[in-house]
């Protein structure tokens, strides 16, 4: 069943009293052949049967519509929280109330009982007539980044056949969720991240070539590497010929988000500027989406599986941007943190070609040394600095520091 009932002492007593009255009046009727006793017995039998039917009906024929739906909002956006209850029984549920809790990422304007608690408690007076539906729509506003879910759904109403109340708890998980996406905080110098690196894009001038896409041959010069010589063409022309390939660049980004901050005891905790770091990352994703530049993202939040950190595979376009924002929205401050150095060691093995890497967040000393070796392998590494409303992206120097902005 969808619902679990909390049985009060008065309800048990009422049913027990009815059974006891049936037995008493039945034996009185048998012993004294009293017609009134038999009538009273019949009345109490009818009461007990209706009592049982009522209890069974309200448990099994009350349905909460529970669609699997994700509603995405930005901070400040307004929407409606919708709950739809259907009473399929022959008994009305009157003068009751619906109680539930909503996560802190959203705020309902009305019916809030305790606004200071982490979970906002909401109470709504409710009556549902027999074989009717009740649709509840509450205006809500997205407060801040995160995921808001509805839980603790209970329905209370007076019992029709005694003086107690009935409380039904919803046993299933409510699937509709509200995902509040991070706001976009600008990053100065984002356009400078574009680097001339090997990849799938083509350009008129680039130091990198696509060896799978030859464009012809030309006369050999002293500066040409030996492996570029086309021996068949050289035999035909009786002069050394060099292969000419399509020039190419890599216009892809790798965003590495360090959500942690090392303290004086070498213990990791969530960065106090976590929200801004995620907002900077969201801005970079938006910038890449506008420029049709593919990107991938890594966060050092632990998760089970072969890949122990959060990863967004490389992609581009509006849909990929939506995936990126939702991933950032779901970063939970209750999650476990993976040391950045451990994740970087794994990523270094994952990069099979030179990459343009942007690190958002704190860079520990060990990580700086590791990323310096990436630069020697042909990667370009940048870092987002700044803790205000705006941040600056600057290249990481060989020693792990920041290059001066020009």
Residue pairs with C-beta under 8 A, 6 or more apart in sequence:
1 59
1 60
1 171
2 62
2 63
2 64
2 170
2 171
2 172
3 59
3 62
3 155
3 168
3 169
3 170
3 171
4 168
4 169
4 171
5 55
5 59
5 166
5 167
5 168
5 169
6 167
6 168
6 169
8 164
8 165
8 167
9 164
10 162
10 163
10 164
11 159
11 162
11 164
11 166
14 51
14 161
14 162
14 164
15 48
15 51
15 52
18 44
18 47
18 48
18 51
19 48
21 40
21 44
22 41
22 44
22 45
22 48
25 37
25 38
25 40
25 41
25 44
26 37
26 38
26 41
28 34
28 37
29 35
29 37
29 38
29 41
47 161
50 161
51 161
54 91
54 159
54 160
54 161
57 89
57 90
57 91
58 89
58 91
58 93
58 166
58 168
59 168
60 89
61 87
61 88
61 89
62 85
62 86
62 87
62 88
62 89
62 93
62 155
62 168
63 85
63 86
63 88
64 83
64 84
64 85
64 86
64 153
64 170
64 174
65 83
65 84
65 85
65 86
66 172
66 174
66 175
66 176
67 175
67 176
68 175
68 176
69 175
69 176
69 177
70 176
70 177
70 178
70 179
70 326
71 79
71 176
71 177
71 178
71 179
72 179
72 181
72 322
72 325
72 326
72 329
73 79
73 106
73 142
73 178
73 179
73 180
73 181
74 142
74 180
74 181
74 183
75 142
75 143
75 144
75 145
75 180
75 183
76 141
76 142
77 141
77 142
78 139
78 140
78 141
78 142
79 139
79 140
79 142
79 178
80 137
80 138
80 139
80 140
81 102
81 106
81 108
81 136
81 137
81 138
81 139
81 140
81 150
81 178
82 135
82 136
82 137
82 138
82 176
83 98
83 100
83 135
83 136
83 150
84 133
84 134
84 135
84 136
85 98
85 126
85 128
85 133
85 134
85 135
85 136
85 155
86 128
86 132
86 133
86 134
87 93
87 128
87 129
87 130
87 131
87 132
87 133
87 134
88 131
89 130
89 131
90 130
90 131
91 130
91 160
92 127
92 128
92 129
92 130
93 126
93 127
93 128
93 155
93 157
94 127
94 128
94 129
94 157
94 158
95 127
95 157
95 158
96 125
96 126
96 127
96 128
96 155
96 156
96 157
96 158
97 123
97 124
97 125
97 126
97 155
97 156
97 157
98 123
98 124
98 126
98 136
98 153
98 154
98 155
99 121
99 122
99 123
99 124
99 152
99 153
99 154
99 155
99 156
100 121
100 122
100 150
100 151
100 152
100 153
100 154
101 119
101 120
101 121
101 122
101 150
101 151
101 152
102 108
102 119
102 120
102 122
102 140
102 148
102 149
102 150
103 119
103 120
103 146
103 147
103 148
103 149
103 178
104 118
104 119
104 120
104 143
104 144
104 146
104 148
105 142
105 143
105 144
105 145
105 146
105 147
105 148
105 178
105 180
106 140
106 141
106 142
106 143
106 148
106 178
106 180
107 120
107 140
107 141
107 143
108 120
108 122
108 138
108 139
108 140
109 138
109 139
109 140
109 141
110 138
110 139
111 122
111 123
111 124
111 138
112 120
112 121
112 122
113 121
113 122
113 123
114 120
114 121
119 151
119 152
122 138
124 136
124 138
126 134
126 136
126 155
126 157
127 134
127 157
128 134
140 178
142 178
142 180
143 180
144 180
144 275
145 180
145 181
145 182
145 183
145 275
145 278
145 279
145 328
145 329
146 180
146 329
147 177
147 178
147 179
147 180
147 329
147 330
147 332
148 177
148 178
148 179
148 180
149 174
149 177
149 178
150 174
150 176
150 177
151 173
151 174
153 169
153 170
153 174
154 167
154 168
154 169
154 170
155 167
155 168
155 170
156 165
156 166
156 167
156 168
157 165
157 166
158 164
158 165
158 166
159 165
159 166
179 326
179 329
179 330
180 329
181 282
181 325
181 326
181 328
181 329
182 275
182 278
182 279
182 281
182 282
182 325
182 328
182 329
183 279
183 282
184 279
184 282
184 283
184 286
185 276
185 279
185 280
185 282
185 283
185 389
185 390
185 391
186 283
186 389
186 390
186 391
187 280
187 283
187 284
187 287
187 384
187 390
187 391
187 392
187 393
188 390
188 391
188 392
188 393
189 392
189 393
189 394
189 405
190 283
190 284
190 287
190 393
191 287
192 393
193 253
193 356
193 358
193 382
193 393
194 251
194 293
194 356
195 249
195 250
195 356
195 380
196 203
196 206
196 207
196 208
196 249
197 208
197 249
197 250
197 354
197 355
197 356
197 378
197 380
198 208
198 248
198 249
198 250
198 353
198 354
199 208
199 248
199 249
199 250
199 251
199 252
199 353
200 248
200 250
200 252
201 248
201 249
201 250
201 251
202 210
202 246
202 247
202 248
202 249
203 247
203 248
203 249
204 247
205 247
206 247
206 248
206 249
208 247
208 248
208 249
208 250
209 245
209 246
209 247
209 248
210 245
210 246
210 247
210 248
211 245
213 245
213 246
214 243
214 244
214 245
214 246
215 244
215 245
215 246
216 243
216 244
217 230
217 233
217 241
217 242
217 243
217 244
218 241
218 242
218 244
219 239
219 240
219 241
219 242
220 229
220 234
220 239
220 240
220 241
220 242
221 242
224 242
228 242
228 243
229 240
229 241
229 242
229 243
230 241
230 242
230 243
233 241
234 240
234 241
250 353
250 354
250 355
250 356
251 291
251 293
251 294
252 293
252 294
252 295
252 296
252 314
252 355
252 356
253 284
253 288
253 293
253 294
253 295
253 296
253 356
253 357
253 358
254 295
254 296
254 297
254 298
254 347
254 351
254 355
254 356
254 357
254 358
255 281
255 284
255 285
255 295
255 296
255 297
255 298
255 358
255 360
256 297
256 298
256 343
256 344
256 347
256 357
256 358
256 359
256 360
257 277
257 278
257 281
257 297
257 298
257 299
257 300
257 360
257 361
258 271
258 277
258 300
258 340
258 359
258 360
258 361
258 362
258 363
258 367
259 270
259 271
259 274
259 277
259 299
259 300
259 301
259 331
259 337
259 361
260 268
260 269
260 270
260 271
260 300
260 337
260 339
260 340
260 361
260 362
261 268
261 269
261 270
261 271
261 272
261 362
262 268
262 362
262 364
263 269
268 337
268 339
269 337
270 333
270 337
271 277
271 361
271 362
273 387
274 331
274 333
276 387
276 391
277 360
277 361
277 384
278 328
278 331
280 360
280 384
280 391
281 297
281 324
281 328
281 360
282 324
282 325
282 328
284 295
284 358
284 360
285 295
285 297
285 321
285 324
285 325
286 321
288 294
288 295
288 316
288 321
289 316
289 317
289 318
289 320
289 321
292 316
292 317
293 316
294 314
294 315
294 316
294 320
295 314
295 315
295 316
295 320
295 324
296 311
296 312
296 313
296 314
296 315
297 310
297 311
297 312
297 324
297 327
298 309
298 310
298 311
298 312
298 343
298 347
299 309
299 310
299 311
299 327
299 331
300 309
300 310
300 337
300 338
300 339
300 340
300 342
300 343
301 309
301 310
301 331
301 332
301 335
301 336
301 337
301 338
302 308
302 309
302 335
302 336
302 337
302 338
303 309
303 310
308 338
309 338
309 343
309 346
310 327
310 331
312 323
312 324
312 327
315 323
340 361
340 362
340 363
340 364
340 367
341 364
341 366
341 367
341 370
344 367
344 370
344 371
345 370
348 370
348 373
348 374
351 374
351 379
354 377
354 378
354 379
354 380
355 379
355 380
356 379
356 380
356 382
357 371
357 374
357 379
357 380
357 381
357 382
358 382
358 383
358 384
358 393
359 371
359 381
359 382
359 383
359 384
359 396
360 384
361 384
363 371
363 383
363 396
363 400
365 400
367 400
368 396
368 399
368 400
368 401
369 400
371 379
371 381
371 396
371 400
372 396
372 398
372 399
372 400
374 381
375 381
375 396
375 398
380 395
381 395
381 396
382 393
382 394
382 395
382 396
383 393
383 394
383 395
383 396
383 402
384 391
384 392
384 393
385 391
385 392
385 393
385 394
385 402
386 392
392 405
394 402
394 403
394 404
394 405
395 402
395 403
396 402
396 403
397 403
